[in-house]
C-alpha cells in the first residue's frame, strides 16, 4: 500500500492571513489571593523558560532564538553544512549567500542588498526582498518549521542544516533570531502524548546514521554540529537534488533515501572519496542514476515509494552531464561560480576536516 506523505504546508498555506509573532503577551499580575498564579493561553506556565512561545498558533511566523530550538533528528549530513559554511565564509557571491538564506528562512525570499561589514546577527545591515508584513504564500512556503511542545519548548521539524550553519557561522550563534513557521501547538500535552502526535505526523526521525533506533530522550537538545552525528548518506543525498530527485514537503525525505542507499547497497560506495571532487561527483552520478531508474511504485524506505520521495523521471532532468544541475554541481572552486561540492570540499580543506 502506498503511503501518502503528510504536508508541512497545511497550516500556513491554508490561512488567509499570515500573522507575525514576536513575543507572547506578558503575564498579568496574579489576581485574587496571594499565591494565586494566573494562566495565559490556557496555560499556567509563567515560570517556563519558553513562555514567549506558549501562545503561538499554527500558521504564525514566530520569532525564535535558534539556541532555544530542540531538534527532531539525531544526525545531519555534515557535508551539507560544510557546503553552507564554505559558501558563507569562502564565497564568491556579490551578496553573501548567508543573507539570502536568512531572508528565505524568515519568509522574505532572498537578500537584495547588504551594507559593507553586514552581519547575520544584525538584520538591519542587509535588506530582504520583502519587508516584514509583506510575506506571501509563496514566500512563506519554504520557511523552516517548528512545533510547540510541552511548556512552550519549540521543536524544529525542518531546517536543522540551515540553523546549524547559522549557529556555526562567525556572525551567527545561539542568540541569532529567525522566524519559523508554526505547524502545531501541543504545549498543553504531556510528553508522552506530544511524542505520540509527533510520530503520527512523521515530524520526528528516530534512526541514527547506522539505522539503529534512537529514543526521543536521546535526541540532541540544540543545534550545532557538536550535538549531531554525521550521516554520510544523508550528506551525499543533498548533492543529488534536482539531479536524481526533487525536494518536496515530506519531512526527512533525504534520510529515507539515505537509508535506501545504506540498507540495500543500491550503489557501490567502495571507491567513494568524500574529499576528492572527481570521486564525489562520480558517486553522486551513480547514485542519482540509480534513483531515476527505480519504478515510481518501488518502495524505498518506511513505506514510501520513489514517487513519494520525489524521484525524477529522467536523470539530470533529461540533460547531458555538461548541462543542467549536474554541470553546476561539477564546477571546481577555481570557477567564478563554484558548485556546492567544491564549496564543501574547500571548507573541509581549509579547516583540516578531510
Phi, psi and omega per residue, in radians:
X1 nan 2.302 3.137
X2 -1.342 2.299 3.121
X3 -1.628 2.201 3.132
X4 -1.557 2.088 -3.065
X5 -1.206 2.506 3.076
X6 -1.234 2.706 3.123
X7 -1.694 2.437 3.078
X8 -1.483 -0.124 -3.027
X9 -1.700 -0.065 -2.937
X10 -0.902 -0.897 -3.038
X11 -1.165 -0.832 -2.997
X12 -1.316 -0.776 -3.000
X13 -1.371 -0.311 3.076
X14 -1.492 -0.134 -3.095
X15 -1.485 2.512 3.134
X16 -1.385 -0.491 -3.104
X17 -2.237 2.376 3.052
X18 -1.667 2.117 -3.137
X19 -1.702 2.582 3.127
X20 -1.987 2.162 -3.140
X21 -1.950 2.143 3.084
X22 -1.709 -0.717 3.115
X23 -2.779 2.651 3.064
X24 -1.242 2.667 3.107
X25 -1.047 2.588 3.104
X26 -1.145 2.526 3.109
X27 -1.153 2.411 3.133
X28 -1.290 2.954 3.055
X29 -1.073 2.520 -3.130
X30 -1.157 2.124 -3.138
X31 -1.451 2.928 2.989
X32 1.318 -2.641 -3.047
X33 -1.157 2.680 3.078
X34 -0.947 2.399 3.134
X35 1.619 -0.183 3.093
X36 -1.239 2.271 -3.119
X37 -1.800 2.301 -3.130
X38 -1.339 2.831 3.017
X39 -2.039 2.706 3.061
X40 -2.566 2.432 -3.058
X41 0.941 0.673 3.123
X42 1.160 0.417 -3.126
X43 -2.119 2.815 2.975
X44 -2.289 1.103 -2.931
X45 -2.286 0.594 -3.016
X46 -1.155 -0.236 -3.140
X47 -1.545 -0.139 -3.123
X48 -1.174 2.472 3.086
X49 -1.204 -0.161 -3.127
X50 -1.922 0.426 -3.069
X51 -0.988 -0.562 -3.097
X52 -1.159 -0.234 -3.132
X53 -1.798 -0.098 -3.008
X54 -1.061 -0.596 -3.020
X55 -1.609 0.085 -3.107
X56 -1.087 2.427 -3.139
X57 -1.975 2.659 3.105
X58 -0.935 2.344 -3.139
X59 1.636 -0.272 -3.138
X60 -1.287 2.685 3.066
X61 -1.775 1.846 -2.930
X62 -1.769 2.165 3.076
X63 -1.240 2.097 -3.029
X64 -2.251 2.382 2.950
X65 -1.346 2.166 -2.989
X66 -1.183 -0.343 3.045
X67 -1.239 -0.179 3.130
X68 -1.550 -0.339 -2.985
X69 -1.324 2.544 3.141
X70 -1.883 2.109 -3.132
X71 -1.130 2.753 3.068
X72 -2.100 0.373 3.054
X73 -2.539 2.621 -3.040
X74 -1.531 -0.213 -3.023
X75 -2.523 2.925 3.047
X76 -2.238 2.851 2.845
X77 -1.541 1.750 -3.044
X78 -0.947 -0.627 -3.068
X79 -1.116 -0.505 3.046
X80 -1.148 -0.757 3.111
X81 -1.136 -0.692 3.115
X82 -1.096 -0.649 3.061
X83 -1.046 -0.858 -3.109
X84 -1.060 -0.793 -3.141
X85 -1.159 -0.619 3.053
X86 -1.108 -0.747 3.128
X87 -1.138 -0.659 -3.106
X88 -1.282 -0.628 -3.008
X89 -1.846 -0.356 -3.111
X90 -2.165 0.256 -2.975
X91 -1.253 2.846 -3.131
X92 -2.083 0.310 -3.107
X93 -1.372 2.589 3.084
X94 -1.104 -0.704 3.011
X95 -2.040 2.143 -3.059
X96 -0.904 2.312 -3.079
X97 -1.041 -0.420 -3.122
X98 -1.103 -0.572 3.132
X99 -1.231 -0.710 3.084
X100 -1.152 -0.683 3.107
X101 -1.107 -0.714 3.121
X102 -1.145 -0.773 3.141
X103 -1.087 -0.725 3.097
X104 -1.104 -0.795 3.124
X105 -1.086 -0.511 -3.107
X106 -1.503 0.021 3.106
X107 1.511 0.366 -3.022
X108 -2.249 0.541 2.940
X109 1.278 -1.312 -3.126
X110 -2.853 -3.139 3.129
X111 -1.676 2.422 -3.137
X112 -1.970 -0.188 3.128
X113 -2.825 2.650 3.063
X114 -2.546 2.357 3.117
X115 -1.264 2.741 2.988
X116 -0.993 2.292 -3.120
X117 1.347 0.251 3.138
X118 -0.988 2.569 -3.116
X119 -2.279 2.561 3.140
X120 -1.110 -0.590 -3.129
X121 -1.447 0.161 3.061
X122 -2.327 1.435 -3.089
X123 -1.038 -0.300 3.083
X124 -1.266 -0.209 -3.105
X125 -1.562 -0.050 3.056
X126 -2.494 2.846 -3.015
X127 -2.137 2.186 3.065
X128 -1.476 2.756 -3.112
X129 -1.052 -0.685 3.108
X130 -1.923 2.416 3.015
X131 -1.339 2.823 3.052
X132 -1.031 2.296 -3.115
X133 1.771 -0.236 -3.132
X134 -1.847 0.279 -3.110
X135 -1.080 2.641 3.102
X136 -2.130 2.963 3.078
X137 -1.007 -0.692 -3.133
X138 -1.213 -0.624 -3.125
X139 -1.331 -0.488 -3.137
X140 -1.380 -0.523 -3.046
X141 -0.948 -0.733 -3.110
X142 -1.404 0.013 -3.074
X143 -1.097 2.657 3.049
X144 -1.291 2.704 -2.944
X145 -2.142 2.739 -3.060
X146 -2.532 2.579 2.995
X147 -2.049 2.333 3.130
X148 -1.490 2.118 -3.089
X149 -1.739 -2.989 3.138
X150 -0.897 2.394 3.136
X151 1.148 0.292 3.080
X152 1.503 0.075 -3.109
X153 -1.152 2.231 -3.130
X154 -1.485 2.187 3.133
X155 -1.871 2.062 -3.100
X156 -1.310 2.182 3.139
X157 -1.895 -0.200 3.048
X158 -2.748 2.420 3.114
X159 1.939 0.289 -3.122
X160 -1.068 -0.696 -3.125
X161 -1.228 -0.738 -3.127
X162 -1.150 -0.829 -3.129
X163 -1.189 -0.553 3.051
X164 -1.152 -0.708 3.082
X165 -1.100 -0.709 3.072
X166 -1.097 -0.684 -3.141
X167 -1.131 -0.698 -3.031
X168 -1.476 -0.386 -3.073
X169 -1.227 2.567 -3.007
X170 -0.975 -0.568 -3.136
X171 -1.800 0.443 3.071
X172 -1.954 -2.188 3.112
X173 1.875 3.082 -3.039
X174 -1.088 -0.494 -3.078
X175 -1.518 -0.004 3.079
X176 -1.147 2.449 3.118
X177 -1.921 2.567 2.993
X178 -2.717 2.677 3.109
X179 -1.493 2.512 3.085
X180 -2.177 2.530 3.128
X181 -1.460 2.241 -3.075
X182 -1.454 2.152 3.084
X183 -1.483 -0.704 -3.085
X184 -2.818 2.762 3.051
X185 -2.127 1.880 3.133
X186 -1.966 0.531 -3.038
X187 -1.195 -0.285 3.140
X188 -1.627 0.070 -3.130
X189 -1.591 2.761 2.953
X190 -1.233 2.873 3.109
X191 -1.003 -0.787 -3.109
X192 -1.110 -0.792 3.133
X193 -1.140 -0.646 3.097
X194 -1.042 -0.874 -3.110
X195 -1.191 -0.514 3.039
X196 -1.082 -0.753 3.108
X197 -1.151 -0.742 -3.129
X198 -1.072 -0.728 3.134
X199 -1.248 -0.630 3.117
X200 -1.091 -0.618 3.127
X201 -1.549 -0.032 -3.071
X202 1.016 0.732 3.104
X203 -1.745 0.276 3.064
X204 -2.520 2.508 -3.132
X205 -2.112 2.083 -2.949
X206 -2.095 0.909 3.002
X207 -2.363 2.467 3.140
X208 -1.488 3.110 -3.080
X209 -1.041 -0.338 3.102
X210 -1.697 0.035 3.107
X211 1.607 0.020 -3.137
X212 -1.342 2.555 -3.137
X213 -1.169 2.594 3.129
X214 -2.153 2.265 3.092
X215 -1.292 2.620 -3.092
X216 -1.073 -0.525 3.133
X217 -1.381 0.013 3.067
X218 -1.852 0.040 3.077
X219 -1.162 2.676 3.068
X220 -0.995 2.661 3.136
X221 -1.720 -0.071 3.118
X222 -2.845 2.931 3.093
X223 -1.447 2.890 -3.031
X224 2.154 2.410 -3.051
X225 -0.964 -0.654 -3.070
X226 -1.137 -0.329 -3.101
X227 -1.523 -0.206 -3.026
X228 -2.047 2.657 2.899
X229 -1.358 2.890 3.115
X230 -1.812 1.991 3.079
X231 -1.715 1.739 -3.041
X232 -1.143 -0.486 3.119
X233 -1.232 -0.714 3.087
X234 -1.121 -0.680 3.092
X235 -1.104 -0.761 3.125
X236 -1.057 -0.747 -3.098
X237 -1.074 -0.591 -3.108
X238 -0.966 -0.682 -3.062
X239 -1.370 -0.078 3.078
X240 -1.640 0.040 3.139
X241 -1.020 2.353 3.106
X242 1.119 0.220 2.999
X243 -1.993 -0.821 3.078
X244 -1.977 -0.375 -3.125
X245 -2.700 2.878 3.047
X246 -2.045 2.474 -3.126
X247 -1.202 2.392 3.105
X248 -2.253 -2.822 -3.029
X249 -1.503 -0.009 -3.082
X250 -1.284 2.063 3.106
X251 -1.035 2.423 3.055
X252 1.135 0.474 -3.115
X253 -0.883 -0.836 -3.056
X254 -1.286 -0.416 3.031
X255 -1.168 -0.634 3.109
X256 -1.158 -0.749 3.060
X257 -1.091 -0.711 3.128
X258 -1.083 -0.676 3.086
X259 -1.101 -0.659 3.089
X260 -1.081 -0.759 3.119
X261 -1.101 -0.804 -3.080
X262 -1.194 -0.784 -2.944
X263 -1.535 -0.364 -3.082
X264 -1.926 -0.102 -3.047
X265 0.902 0.739 -3.089
X266 -1.071 -0.492 3.085
X267 -2.354 2.664 3.134
X268 -1.457 1.997 -3.134
X269 -1.806 0.162 -3.034
X270 -1.122 -0.492 -3.132
X271 -1.718 0.127 -3.068
X272 -1.313 2.080 3.031
X273 -1.896 1.805 -3.054
X274 -1.244 0.095 3.087
X275 -1.997 0.138 -3.126
X276 -2.146 2.203 -3.051
X277 -1.071 -0.810 -3.113
X278 -1.086 -0.763 3.128
X279 -1.140 -0.749 -3.135
X280 -1.104 -0.790 3.135
X281 -1.066 -0.744 3.125
X282 -1.090 -0.661 3.129
X283 -1.209 -0.733 3.076
X284 -1.066 -0.733 -3.127
X285 -1.124 -0.794 3.126
X286 -1.079 -0.742 3.140
X287 -1.116 -0.854 -3.062
X288 -1.219 -0.532 3.044
X289 -1.170 -0.652 3.098
X290 -1.158 -0.641 3.128
X291 -1.122 -0.817 -3.090
X292 -1.290 -0.296 3.089
X293 -1.397 -0.265 -3.134
X294 -1.183 2.443 2.940
X295 -1.049 2.518 -3.067
X296 -1.089 -0.427 3.140
X297 -1.663 0.160 3.108
X298 -1.273 2.204 3.130
X299 -1.242 2.228 -3.103
X300 -1.680 -0.918 -3.115
X301 -2.937 2.516 3.039
X302 0.952 0.557 3.128
X303 1.487 -0.123 3.135
X304 -1.515 2.350 3.113
X305 -1.713 3.128 -3.047
X306 -1.083 -0.609 3.109
X307 -1.178 -0.757 3.091
X308 -0.979 -0.629 -3.043
X309 -1.652 0.262 2.942
X310 1.364 0.365 -3.139
X311 -1.020 2.341 3.111
X312 -1.300 2.704 3.098
X313 -1.223 -0.584 -3.119
X314 -2.348 2.523 3.101
X315 -1.045 2.383 3.117
X316 0.935 0.601 -3.136
X317 0.956 0.572 3.079
X318 1.449 0.082 -3.118
X319 -1.654 2.754 3.081
X320 -1.215 2.895 -3.080
X321 -1.107 -0.422 3.129
X322 -1.665 0.362 3.093
X323 -2.342 2.953 2.964
X324 1.122 -2.682 -3.030
X325 -1.174 -0.593 3.140
X326 -1.178 -0.648 3.094
X327 -1.123 -0.724 3.096
X328 -1.070 -0.738 -3.136
X329 -1.117 -0.513 -3.029
X330 -1.353 -0.234 -3.045
X331 -1.137 2.278 -3.141
X332 -1.323 2.978 -3.117
X333 -1.130 -0.452 3.127
X334 -1.228 -0.276 -3.140
X335 -1.246 2.598 3.083
X336 -1.000 -0.507 3.104
X337 -2.199 1.399 -3.101
X338 -1.070 2.691 3.064
X339 -1.392 2.950 -3.119
X340 -1.041 -0.727 3.135
X341 -1.083 -0.713 -3.124
X342 -1.079 -0.705 3.103
X343 -1.135 -0.734 3.131
X344 -1.086 -0.803 -3.111
X345 -1.190 -0.651 3.126
X346 -1.185 -0.697 3.097
X347 -1.088 -0.759 3.129
X348 -1.124 -0.671 -3.139
X349 -1.131 -0.837 -3.086
X350 -1.083 -0.621 -3.062
X351 -1.774 0.197 3.076
X352 1.097 0.685 -3.088
X353 -1.785 0.128 -3.115
X354 -1.266 nan nan
